[in-house]
Amino acid sequence: MTDRAQLAEFLRARREALQPEDVGLPRGSRRRTGGLRREEVAALCGMSTDYYTRIEQQRGPNPSEQMLAAIARGLHLSLDERDYLFQLAGHTAPQRAFRSDHINPGIMRILDRLDDTPALVLTRLGETLRQTRLATALLGDQLKFTGMARSTVYRWYTDPRSRLIYPEEDHPMHGRAFTAKLRDAYRLEGPGSRSAALVETLLKTSPEFAAIWAEHDITAGYPEFKRISHPELGILEVQCQTLLDPDQSQTLLVFTAAPGTESHEKLQLLSVIGDRVDV
């Protein structure tokens, strides 16, 4: 059963504890009180201001698990706080073991400060949980996929369009790297996990994946630099900086290029060109 009063108080307390700088928002000269406004939290959560306001005012329908997960991300809740939020709303707290939808608050704070840089947060299975505006311009909307298609390795072996991001001569390297990362996830999660289901599906549907999987190559990885093929800018050579969250189930991936290079100039143009739409 939902404890509307406690739920409203908890959300209000967490909202008021967050500062604009914590979530990458400008403070502005007209802000008289600390904390975030309801409309700012609603935008961070991807929901209407009216919907969020009704929850804080103990009105409206009980939020679904999907909405609660969005609120947890928007308010940068810790895992303990997320579980408490679910319980107040009358839902069972999600399993923590190898669960990958909740972004670590520290990772979120870093990502919020990278608005002028292509960056995204990935799970062990290569599922994008959040991406910056310039990451969408560079790689396309990685959040639109559902089901197994959320996984980069699944799309790589089942959707030819996913390979347009990289030059064709680099495809073998990427295929082996994606497969090696999936094998590492399977090693950590074991039978019955989402990674195991992904492996089983790909073994049935992709002979190419089956052949690479059979080699048991666990050393395949990425070079220091990666080449990305953009429909308007051409080839960009970027360096991929990675940061692991504390339990190493998620990765913050940041794309940079050396100042003064052609690729650096192209990265600066991403904000002008807009979102990539070919993938």
C-alpha positions, 0 to 999 in steps of 0.5 A: 500500500502506498504511503502517500504522505511519506512518499510526498515528504521524501520526494520534497526533502530530496528535491530541496536537498539537491542544488542546481549545480548537482544536476548540471543546471545553472543557478540563475540570479533570480533563484531565492531558495535552495534546492530544485524547482518541481518543474526542474525535477520533472524535466530530469525525470522525463515527465510532466510537471503536473504529474510530478507535482501531484505526487508531491501533493499526495494527489493523482494515481500511484506511480508505476515502477517505471515512473519510480525508476525515472524519479530515482534517476532524476533525483540522483538517489542512492540505491538505499534511497531508491529502494525506500522510494519503491517501498513508500510507493507500495512496490517491491524494491528491485533486485540489486544483484547485477541490476543495471538500470539505476545509475550511480549518483556519482556517475550522474553528477559527472555526466551532468557536467559534460553537456559539451562533450559526447558521453554516455552511461552503459551497462555490462551488456552495452545498454545505454542508460543515459547520453548527453546531447552531443553523444546523440549527435555523434552516435544517434539516439541510443535510448530508443531501443527496447528489449534485447535490442537495447544491447549493443552486441545484440544490435551488432549481430542482428541489425546491419544499420548498427554497423554504420557508426564505424568504418567497415574495415574496423567491423571485425575488431568491434565484433570481437570486442563486443563478444568479449565483453558479453563473455565477461558479463556472462562470466560474472552473472552466470546461467539464468541471467540476462547475459545468458539469455542474450548469448542463447538468442545470438547463438541461435540467430547469428552464425557470425556470433556463434563462430566468434563465441566458439573461439573463447577469446577473452582478450579482445578489446578496443585500441586507445583510439576509435574511429567513428563514421558520421554521415555529415562529418566523415571519419572522426578519430576519438579517444574513449575515456572510461570510468567504472562505477563502484560495483563495476556494472556500469561504465561512463564512456567519454569521447574526446579528441586532441585539441588542434586536430581535425577530429577535435574541430569536427566534435565542436561542430556536433552541437551545430549539426544536431542529432544523428538520424541514420541509426 
